[in-house]
Amino acid sequence: MQGVLEVVDDVPQAFARLVAAARMDSIALSGGDTARRCYELLATAEVSWQHTTVFFGDERWVPIHDPDSNEGMARVTFLDQVQPAAVHSMRAAGKTPAGAATAYDEILRTASGIDLVHLGLGDDGHAASLFPGSPALDEANALVVATGDELHPHNRVTLTFPAIARARLVVFTVSGAAKRDAFERVQRGDDVPASRVRAPHIMWLVDRAATGEA
């Protein structure tokens, strides 16, 4: 497994503390239930949001007000409260997933990199919207691509491994017994998408239920 493992009692609280201590200028947000609980705490975390640029690691191709929208979830939980320096929407970047991916790729290339990329762990070992068996796993040049398959709802736009690798720090948050099997596969070094993530620094914040200790 790549990175440092920290087994914690409460993943959202550990994530909020890490973000507050990171002194970051930019962050890429994730989606999912664990991310939602993490972001609820960011609304009151001691972070200089007015100096922080927000990106997204992936997005479902739905309206931002849709319950499945990662951006919509992040806005409701904390973004609209803290008013960051800028929020770069994936969904609003283009009229189609492919168009949005191209436009977002250009945005990332003009940025100086992302300080912190937040990722979850899917039950099948996916990270962002990089799914097992997807051609996106082998993308070597593009920073953002359109993707999707029949096993996961909605077309998607996602950062690629090369984009994630440009981050200063990648933080995985993994919580609950339902994630135990996927996390064990990562620990064994199985060829699941999350195992392919590379970055200068990778941190795994995992609770005892996900590690099997509880």
Steps between C-alpha positions, in 0.01 A plus 500: 500500500630842405505767769466529875215332688347674800231301682266748669190487717312758292593548134315831441655660807846379400451636149384839625804526727731404213347759264529771765867417553586465130526875425388431146421741219292248305297185558315251280183361654348155487148357529318238701366458853839514672592813308171660601575440867851635452376816330240575763791554740690720254233766536645589841861389452773761541586527131569820305238421240516851357848404375411146390406391149264203476504236229317168468654157462202369307139582424187325385342653191188622678378851585680653796177504701455125445550287814769299314713806423832513683515875457145541623577296810815701571320830453222408738730358767761776508605684183213747493573582863876554484524679163833376359719712275370306199298187427573328169188303408541190286132489407498860382827469309334383177178397330593132480718274716770496232487877461512552875797264529694691235425835661585377850823352372598846376411654837724254682790556262493873568483441876812440705379156609258399773631499855259236634291246309233328709400151389263236625515125442223329308380153589662378177826680576437802281628847584349820357312361196783272394319168485639147462546413135455857378720630215551807722730293720760496224477868410853638503459854369160653569441640848122472475282260300136413449417149617226271627376144478186294552590412859509858627215749456542804273770602259796653678787744472809406701858586573742243364796340675739756343288783642486345847876443490553876468348555845725579794289277726231239432272409789280190491216483753362152562228434755276210597495121481356514148840624378698224671530271199605781266756629748643152553550474125693826501712384792582176317607696197225362276467676165203718583486865388570643846822298514626680191484848653839665524595837649787652699306433820199272554313474828237238583259599778317176582280407794516171689184368341659528155824340615320212670625597845148566626 
